[in-house]
Every structure is written in C-alpha cells, then in structure tokens.
Amino acid sequence: MSVNVNSSMACTVAEVLEANPHSAVAGQRTVTHTAFNSSHALSASTTPPVTKVAAFKAALVAGAKTIDLTALVGTNGATVDGTGLKVQVIKVKNLGTNPLTIAVGATNGYDLAGGAFSAQLKAGMELMLFGNDQTPDVASGEKTLDLTGTGTEESEWIVVLG
C-alpha cells in the first residue's frame, strides 16, 4: 500500500474596497488575500514522509472516547498501527450538535501540539493540523487522544502518519 496526500490550508478572501478610492473604477477595487494559503504534496519519499492513513467516524459513549493511535480504524475496517510514526496531518470535524473536546489522553497521552493540547469543537467546527514532522513518535507511552462531550457526539477523522 502506498499513501499520497494532497493537503491544503486555505482561506481565500476577496475584499472589495469602499468607493472612496476615486482613482479606481468599481471593477478594480477588489483585493484577493491568498498569500497565507499553504499546500503540501506528501508521500513516503517526501519530507515529511507519509506511509499510513486512517479515515473513520468516532462516536462518544456516555460522553467520552479515547482515540488510540496504535489501533486506528483504516480502510475496510483494517487496523492501522502508528507505532514509531508521527502524525503528519490530522483533520477532525464535529458532526454533533454539542461541543466536542479533543485533548492529550489521560493515560499514555499523545502530545499532538504540546502536553497541554486541548481543542473544543462546537457543532460543525473543524480542526486541521499539519504536523510537519514536529509531532512526537507514536509509542506505547504516547498514543492516546481523549474525546469528551455530553453524550454520543460523532466526529469524522483523517489521521495521516509517517
């Protein structure tokens, strides 16, 4: 199996300036902001490398769930073990109507973005992180993310490791 990733983080905004610049006609007063957009084409031979992917939905049970990066759900239900790899790209979308909190796991926690990492996604919110080879290696003592909410919130996940 090979993994190829085309990842982008973009927020392209067209801003129409007020009518006060008398030297510009209406059709030429638009500024398009794109300079901060980024994209990455990744594979096993790039830096950072990517070699495994898991795409799945996660549902809380009684307001909690633990994501174990050594036992992720991959294509057709296959188990994806991230041991020895780094999280290079992660994308999460809260499908529920209540807030969903993602944090370093209480047991064998994975420091996705530092030891105090925690993010609350309200209904419909999405989080995407490009690890750029700066995340820690997944290991037996560093492998879990805890999800908390109010009931059975569901979320979509894509985790790319390498």
matplotlib code that plots the C-alpha trace (Angstrom):
import matplotlib.pyplot as plt

x = [0.0, 1.2, -0.1, -0.1, -1.5, -2.5, -3.2, -4.1, -4.9, -6.5, -8.7, -9.0, -10.9, -12.0, -12.3, -14.0, -12.7, -15.0, -16.0, -13.7, -10.6, -11.6, -8.6, -10.0, -13.2, -15.6, -14.3, -10.7, -11.2, -11.1, -8.1, -7.8, -6.0, -4.2, -0.6, -1.1, -2.5, -0.4, -0.4, 1.6, 2.0, 3.3, 4.3, 6.8, 9.7, 8.9, 9.9, 7.9, 7.1, 3.6, 3.1, -0.2, -3.7, -6.8, -10.2, -13.1, -16.0, -15.8, -18.8, -18.7, -20.2, -21.6, -19.7, -16.2, -14.0, -10.3, -8.5, -5.6, -3.0, -1.7, -5.2, -6.9, -9.7, -8.4, -9.9, -12.4, -12.0, -8.3, -6.3, -3.7, -0.9, 1.0, 3.8, 7.1, 5.4, 4.5, 1.1, 1.8, -1.8, -4.9, -8.4, -11.4, -15.0, -17.6, -20.8, -22.7, -24.9, -22.9, -19.3, -16.6, -13.3, -10.1, -7.2, -4.0, -5.1, -5.1, -3.4, -0.4, -1.4, -0.1, 1.3, -0.2, 0.5, 2.2, 1.4, -1.4, -3.1, -6.9, -9.3, -13.1, -15.0, -18.5, -21.2, -20.0, -16.5, -13.4, -9.8, -6.8, -3.2, -0.2, 2.5, 5.5, 7.5, 7.3, 4.9, 6.3, 6.6, 3.6, 4.8, 3.3, 3.5, 2.4, -0.5, -3.9, -6.2, -9.3, -12.6, -15.3, -18.7, -22.2, -23.5, -23.0, -21.5, -20.0, -16.9, -15.1, -11.3, -8.5, -5.1, -2.1, 1.1, 4.7]
y = [0.0, 3.5, 6.8, 10.1, 13.2, 16.5, 18.7, 22.3, 25.0, 27.9, 30.9, 32.9, 36.2, 38.8, 42.2, 45.0, 48.4, 51.2, 53.5, 56.3, 55.5, 57.8, 56.6, 53.1, 52.0, 49.7, 46.5, 47.2, 47.7, 44.1, 42.8, 39.0, 37.7, 34.4, 34.8, 32.9, 29.7, 26.6, 23.2, 20.0, 17.0, 14.2, 10.6, 8.1, 9.8, 13.4, 15.3, 14.9, 11.3, 9.7, 6.0, 5.2, 6.7, 6.1, 7.6, 6.9, 8.2, 8.2, 8.3, 9.1, 6.6, 8.3, 11.5, 10.0, 8.1, 7.5, 7.5, 5.1, 5.9, 2.3, 0.9, 3.2, 2.2, 2.1, 1.3, -1.6, -1.8, -2.8, -1.8, 1.0, 0.9, 4.2, 3.0, 4.6, 7.2, 10.8, 12.4, 14.4, 15.5, 15.3, 16.6, 16.4, 17.6, 17.6, 16.2, 16.6, 19.4, 19.8, 20.7, 18.0, 18.4, 16.8, 16.6, 14.7, 11.4, 11.0, 7.6, 7.3, 10.7, 11.8, 15.4, 16.3, 20.0, 20.0, 18.4, 20.9, 20.5, 20.7, 22.0, 22.3, 22.0, 23.3, 22.0, 21.8, 23.1, 21.5, 21.3, 20.6, 20.3, 19.9, 18.2, 19.0, 16.2, 18.1, 15.8, 13.1, 9.4, 7.3, 4.9, 2.7, 5.5, 8.2, 7.2, 8.4, 11.4, 11.8, 13.0, 14.4, 15.8, 15.5, 12.2, 10.4, 13.1, 11.8, 13.2, 12.5, 11.8, 11.6, 10.7, 10.6, 9.1, 8.8]
z = [0.0, -0.8, 0.6, -1.3, 0.4, -1.1, 1.9, 1.9, 4.4, 2.6, 3.3, 0.1, 0.7, -1.8, -0.2, -2.1, -1.1, -0.4, -3.2, -1.9, -4.0, -6.8, -8.9, -9.2, -11.0, -9.2, -11.0, -9.9, -6.2, -5.2, -3.2, -3.0, 0.0, -0.8, 0.5, 3.7, 2.0, 2.0, 0.4, 0.8, -1.6, 0.6, 0.0, 1.5, -0.2, 0.8, 3.9, 6.0, 4.8, 5.0, 4.9, 6.7, 6.8, 8.9, 8.0, 10.3, 12.3, 16.1, 18.4, 22.1, 24.6, 27.6, 26.7, 26.3, 23.9, 23.6, 20.2, 20.3, 17.6, 17.7, 16.9, 14.4, 12.0, 8.5, 5.1, 5.1, 8.9, 8.9, 12.0, 11.4, 13.9, 14.1, 16.4, 15.5, 13.2, 13.6, 13.0, 9.9, 9.1, 11.2, 10.4, 12.7, 12.1, 14.9, 13.4, 16.6, 17.9, 21.2, 21.8, 21.4, 23.2, 22.0, 24.4, 25.2, 26.6, 30.4, 30.1, 27.6, 26.2, 22.8, 22.8, 19.4, 19.8, 23.2, 26.6, 27.4, 24.0, 24.1, 21.5, 21.8, 18.5, 18.7, 16.3, 12.7, 13.6, 12.0, 13.1, 10.8, 11.9, 9.6, 11.9, 9.6, 11.3, 14.6, 16.4, 18.6, 17.5, 18.5, 21.2, 23.9, 26.4, 24.0, 21.9, 23.0, 22.5, 24.7, 23.4, 25.7, 25.2, 26.6, 25.1, 21.8, 19.6, 16.4, 14.6, 11.3, 11.4, 9.0, 10.5, 8.2, 9.7, 8.6]

ax = plt.figure().add_subplot(projection="3d")
ax.plot(x, y, z, "-o")
ax.set_aspect("equal")
plt.show()
